[in-house]
Amino acid sequence: MAISNNPIMHGVTGSINKQIVFRRYGNKTVVSAYPDMSRRKLSPKQKRMNELMKEANESAKAIMEDEQKRNAARLRLDVPGNKLYTALIKEFFANVLKK
């Protein structure tokens, strides 16, 4: 892991070809190897939450594509159009986790 204060690297974040990762920590840019996630084991709860998030995204996208449903959701949730998707995800989780 290398730390860079080079002005050319200032503000650079992301990865290159899944080999090198640039991260920002305070005023420094850290360059490191791309993390190997191949041996990662998800717990049953993590798997369940991933499935719920997938369902939430599908539900929100379906509402966003239909203009009538989108307008009804904006009124129901009382949010501006640019925050509707996030509000729909939040509403989905609130309803599912309430059960």
C-alpha positions in Angstrom: 0.0 0.0 0.0 1.5 3.3 -1.1 0.5 6.8 0.1 0.6 9.6 -2.4 0.5 13.4 -1.8 1.2 14.0 -5.5 -0.9 16.9 -6.9 -1.6 14.8 -10.0 -3.2 12.1 -7.9 -5.2 14.6 -5.7 -8.9 13.5 -5.5 -8.4 10.3 -7.6 -10.6 7.4 -6.4 -11.7 4.2 -8.0 -10.0 1.2 -9.6 -8.0 0.4 -12.7 -8.8 -2.9 -14.5 -9.6 -4.6 -11.2 -5.9 -4.5 -10.3 -5.2 -1.3 -8.5 -7.5 0.7 -6.1 -7.2 4.4 -5.3 -8.8 5.4 -2.0 -9.0 8.7 -0.2 -8.2 8.9 3.5 -8.3 12.6 4.7 -5.9 14.5 2.5 -4.0 11.5 1.3 -4.5 9.1 -1.6 -3.8 5.5 -0.9 -2.9 3.1 -3.7 -3.5 -0.6 -3.0 -4.2 -4.0 -4.7 -7.7 -4.8 -5.7 -9.3 -6.8 -2.9 -9.8 -10.6 -3.5 -13.4 -11.3 -2.5 -13.5 -14.9 -3.9 -13.4 -16.6 -0.5 -16.0 -14.3 1.1 -18.7 -16.3 2.9 -22.0 -14.4 3.5 -24.0 -15.2 6.5 -27.6 -16.3 6.1 -28.7 -12.8 7.3 -26.5 -11.1 4.7 -27.9 -13.4 1.9 -31.4 -12.5 3.1 -30.7 -8.8 3.0 -29.2 -9.0 -0.5 -32.3 -10.8 -1.7 -34.5 -8.1 -0.1 -32.4 -5.4 -1.7 -32.8 -7.0 -5.1 -36.6 -7.2 -4.6 -36.7 -3.5 -3.4 -34.8 -2.4 -6.5 -37.1 -4.3 -8.8 -40.2 -2.9 -7.0 -38.8 0.7 -7.1 -37.9 0.4 -10.8 -41.3 -0.8 -11.7 -42.9 2.1 -9.9 -40.5 4.6 -11.5 -41.3 3.3 -15.0 -45.1 3.8 -14.6 -46.0 7.5 -14.6 -49.2 7.1 -12.6 -47.6 4.9 -10.0 -44.7 7.3 -9.8 -46.9 10.4 -9.3 -49.0 8.5 -6.7 -45.8 7.5 -4.8 -44.5 11.1 -4.8 -47.8 12.3 -3.3 -47.9 9.4 -0.8 -44.3 9.8 0.3 -44.2 13.6 0.0 -40.8 13.7 -1.6 -39.4 15.6 -4.6 -38.8 13.6 -7.8 -35.0 13.3 -7.3 -35.5 11.5 -4.0 -38.3 9.3 -4.9 -36.3 6.1 -5.7 -34.5 6.2 -2.3 -37.8 6.8 -0.5 -39.4 3.8 -2.3 -36.5 1.6 -1.2 -36.9 2.9 2.4 -40.7 2.3 2.3 -40.1 -1.3 0.9 -37.8 -2.2 3.8 -40.1 -0.6 6.4 -43.0 -2.7 5.1 -41.0 -5.9 4.8 -39.2 -5.7 8.1 -42.5 -4.7 9.9 -43.9 -8.2 9.2 
